[in-house]
Amino acid sequence: MARAEPCIVGIGQTEYAFRGQLAHRGALSLALEAVKNAAADAGLPIDAIDGFASFSDDPLDGGVLAFELGLPELRYSAMAWGGGGANAMGALVLAADAVRSGSANYVVVFRAIIMDETKRFGKSLSGPAFSGKRTTSDPFSMVQFSMPFGLLSPAQTYALSARRHMALYGTTTEHFGHVAVAMRRHAARNPIALRRTPITLDDHAASPFIADPIRRLDCCQENDGACAYLVTTAERARDLRRPTVRVLNAVMGGMPRWPSDPASQNMRTADFATGGQAPLARRLFGEAGVKPDDVDVALLFDNFTPQIVMSLEDLGFCKPGEGGPFIVDQGISWDRGKLPINTHGGLHSEAYVHMNHVLEGIRQIRGTSTAQVANCEIALVAGTPGRSPTSLALLAR
């Protein structure tokens, strides 16, 4: 029997708002709205949904959503490990496997974030989880070995690998500035983006350092919102409203202890000046039977702009050390770049909801993006670099 081909048939989201502005609604309300919107987009009755998947310790689970939605049966509920948005495509792996195997018919992948004072991704990495006891629930618990030396936030941790990349290859902060300018240029076309005012390289250079070489305009946002998308088989998708977006391949994994654990031995190797995604990228492309040159648009996790430089190298779009020049010489803009990147504005300028990159990849394949790439047939979507496990996916027309 031929294997069922997984595809995405509906997308949904809530409004996006700056940190804490949607706290009065709560994560559950946001998630339910996004799920309902995804089902409506696909033209699927809510009670046909029978599975849920999410990632990285989302505060909700499938059982809660199924109850609140009044579903007649929940056949599948799963969550992929990995910090932040690292395993966003890991949730897609789970959903695709569920519909491919027949464990469920219609699986919704969702993410809901409320960044109030009890959950701030940008705040100092402190509190009970960092008291010195190793926990299984917090991927940052090994920072007990680095906090005494001043590594107190994600920006400081990522600044180390960025500085190492600069030392090895001559990468400059201006290279990072080109990323920030492009993200804001894309967001200016996107009515749901939170930061739409264009910026220049001079604006970037005048932006204060958060953790040298990372400036304020190199950092993603902190905000509230939810996203969801609906996964089923190509056969079932024929009866639904939207053109299908094929899941060409989705993979998760990584390099053990790569340096989300700052005490990692990889800090002493060339791998430290990377996003740690090269082995996963080789598997992604090899299994799909395509090459980096076949990708029409890339949605790369831009928690900090230096990670875009490293991701380009890890994913095979250029050689190690060539990420900065690639951005400047080849271009990453939607209308004049060799490889358009984050055409919605990314986490940097649209919103930081971890999974909104997936929704933009789907819009590009559908032809409905606000910064539409001509004849877009293949989109690559990446989870957080510098974390393990992380994840990658290829979406296709």
N, C-alpha and C positions, 0 to 999 in steps of 0.2 A: 504494500500500500504506500502511495506517495505521501511524504510528509506535508502536513498543512502549512501553508505559508502565512506567517504572522504579518499583520499590517495595522496601521493606525487610521481610524475612521472618524474621530471626533476630537476636538480640543475645546477646553474651557478654562476660564480664569476669572478672577475677581478684579476689582479695581486694585491698583497698587498705591500705597501711601507710605510716607516716611515713618520711621521707627516709632511705634507706640500709638499711631493715629487710628489704628483699627483694633486696638486692644479691647475696646468695649464690646466688640463683636465676638472675639475669641476665635481660636484656630478651628474649632469644629464648624462653626457657622461658615467660615471662609471655605473650608474644604467641601462642605455640602454644596455651596453655591457653584464652585468650580466643577464638581462632578456633574451636577445637573446641567450646567452649561455645555459640558463635553457631550453628554447624552443627547441634548437638544441639537447640537451642531451635527451630530451623526444621524439624527432622525430616529433614535433608538428609544423605546420606552424605558423608563427608569427601572422597572421591575425585571427587565431582561439582564441587567448587570448581575453577575454572580461571582465576581472576584475583585480583589484589590491588591495593589502592590505599592510599596513606598521604600524609603531608604534613609539611612543615617539617623536612626532614632527619631523619626517623626513622632510627635506626641500623640498621634491618633493611630487606630488600628482598624482593620477591616470589619471586625465585629461591631464596633461602635457605629461606623458609617452604615453598615447593613441595617442595623436596628433603626437608626434615625431616618433612613430612606424608605423603610418598610419593605425591604426586599423579601421575596418569598423564600429564598434559599441563598446561603453563602457557601460556595463550593471551593473557594481559594482565597487565602489571605497570607501575604508574605512581606518581609522587609529585608533589604540588602544592607549588610554592615558597611561602615565607612563614614568618616567624618565629613561634616558640611555637605557640599554637593559632590563629593568624590565619587560616590556610587550611584549617581542619578541614573545612569544608563544600566546599572546593575538591576534596578527595579524594572527596566524594560526587558532585560534578560529574563527575569522571573516571569513577567507577564507573557512574553513571547513563548517561553517554555510551557506555560500553563495552557495557552490556547492551542499550541502545536500538539501537545500530548492528549488534549481532551479533558484535562482536569477542570477547565472552566471554558465558557463560551465567549464571555465579554468581560475583560479585566480592565479596570480603571487604574492607571498609575497616577498618584496624586502627591502633592506637596503643599503644606500650609505652614506659614511662618508668621509669628507675632513677636516682634523684637521690643518688648517692653523692658523694664529694668530688671526683670527676673531672667531674661534670656537675651543677652547682647553678644553677638558673635565677635564684635570688635573690642570688647572690654578685656581688661587684664585677665590672663589665665590663672585665676586664683579661686580659692574656696575649698569646700570639703573634698572635691575630687583630686585636689593637688596637695593633700595633707601629708603625702609620703606613702600612702597605701596604694598598691597597684590594684586598679579596678578593671573589670571587664567591660564596663559601660562607657568609659570615657577614653577615647583614643589619645588624649593629651596627657594621660596620667604619668608618662615618663618624664614630663618636664620638671619633675622634682629635682632632676639632676642638672638642669640648666637654669631654672629660675633664680638660684642664688647669684648667677653671673649676669642677670639683667634681661634674660629673654622672657618677657612677660606678656607678649601679645603676638598674634599671627603676623602682623606687619614686621615685627622685629625678627621673627624666625625666617620669613621669606626674604628679608633684606640680606641675610647672610648668603643665600644662594645667588641672589642677584649681584651682589658685590663680587662673588667668586667668578661669575660669568663675565663680568666686566674686566676682572684681572686676567682671565685666561684669553679672552678674545677681543678685547678692546671695545666692547659694547659700551654705549654711553647713555646717560639719562635722557638725551635728546631722542634716542631710539624709543625709549619708553614714552616720551612725550608724543611721538607720532601715533602711538596706539591710542592714547587718551584723546587726542584731537579727532581721530577717525571714529572712535566710539561716540563722541558727542555729535559729530556730523551726522551719523546715522540716526541717533536719537532725535535730532531736530526734525526729522521727517515722521516720527512715530508719535501719534497723539497720546498714547498711554505711557510714554516714557516719563519718568519723574524729573530728569535733568535734561532739558532740551536746549539750553542756551549754548551756542557754539563757543568753543575756546580755541586759543591759538597756542603755538609753541612758546611764545613769550608768557602767556598765562600759566602754562605748565611750569616753566622755569622759575616764575615768581611764586609758585605755590610752596608753602613751607614743607620742610622735611618732617615726616612722621618717624621714619627710621631709615637713615641714609643707606642706600640711594632712593628709597621709596618716598615720594612726595604725596601730599594730600590728594592731588589730582591723579595719582597712580592707583588710588584705592577704590574699591567698590563701595556701594552704598550700604546702609542698614535700613531695612524697611519691612513693611507688612504686606501680605498678599497670599494668594493661593493659585495653583495651576493644576490642571488635570488633562489627561488624554486617554482615549479609549482604544484598547487593543483587541483585535479579534482575528479570525482567519479570512483569507481572501475570498473563500467561498461564501461565507456569511456576509462579507462586506458588499457583495453584489446587490443586495436588497436595500442598502442604506443610501443616505442622501449624498454624501460627499465622495469625491474621487479618493481612492485609497492611496496611502503612502506606504510603500513596502519597507519592512525592516530587513534591509539587505544583510546586516550582521550587527550584533551587539555583544560586547565582551566586557568582563570585569576581571580584575586581578591587579598585580603590581609587583614591585620589588620589595621584598621583606624589609620592614622597618625603615623604608626610605622616608626622607627626613622629616615627616610630621613628628617623628621622634627625634628631637635635636641631638640626642646622645648617640644617634646611629653611626655605625662605622663608616657609612657612605659619605659622611662629612669629610673623610680623608681621601676620597677618590674622585675621579672625574665625573662620576654619576651625580655628585652633589650639585654641580652647575647645570642640572637638567630638571625636567619635570617628572622624571622617573617613569615615563609612559612609553618609551621606545619598544620594549619587548611586547607590550600589549598592542601597540600599533602594528607591529609585524604580524601578529596573530589576526587582528581585525582585517587588514587588507588581504592577507594570504588566504583566509577562509572565504572571504567574499569574492576573490578572484578579480579585484580591481587594484589600481595603483593610486598613489596620492595625486598624480596629475589628472585623474578622472574626477576629482572632487570639484564641484562648482562653487560651493560656499562652505565655510567652516564656522561653526559656533563653538568657540574655545573659551574655557572657563577663565574669566578675567577678574579673579579676586584681587590681583595686583597686576599691573601692566607688564612687569618683567616676565610673568609667567606666559604671556602670549609669545614673547621672543623664544622662550625655551620650548614651548609646545610646538611651534613651527618646526623646530629642529627634531624633536622627539618623534613627531608624526611623519617625518620624511619629506616635508615640503622644501627643506633646504638642509645643508650639512651643518654639523655642530659649529657654532660660532658665527653662522651666517644669518641668524634670525633678525638681528638689527638691520643690516643692509637690505635684507629681503623686504622688510616693511617699508623702508625708504625708497628703494629702487624699483621693486616690483609692484608695491602698493597693495593695500588691504581695503580700499574703499569699494562700495557697492557698484559704482559706475565706472571706475577707472583703475581697478586693481587686478593683478593677476589672480589673487585669491581673496575675494571679499570675506571679511571676518566680522561676525557679530553685527549683522545688518539691522538689528533692532536697537542697537546701542549697548547691548550686553549688560552684565551686572554693574558695570561702571556707570551707565547712564539710563538704561531702561529701569531695571529693578533687580534686586538681589533676592530671587526666590528659588535659586538653585536649578530649577527645572524649566525656567522660561526660555532657555536656549533650545530645548527640545521643541517647544511650541513654534519658535521662529524657524527652525529647520523644516517643520511641517508646512508652515506658511510659504516658505520658499519653494518647496516641491509643488505645492498647490498653485503657486503663482499669485499669492495674495499678500505678499510682504509690502510694507510701506517703502522699502528700499529693495525692490525686486531685482534679482540678478537674472539677466536674460537667459532663457532656455535652461533653467536650473533643473538638472536631473538627479544629481547626487549631493547630499548634504552630510557633512561629518559633524557629529556633536560629541563634545568631550566633557568629562567630569573634571573635578579639581586636580590639577597637577601637584606633585609634591605630597601626595597622600597615598596610602596603600591600605585597602584596595581602592583603586580608582576604576574608571570605566570609559568606554568609547562606543559609539554607534554610527552606522552608516544607514541613512534613509534614502530611498530612491523612488522615482516616479513609477 
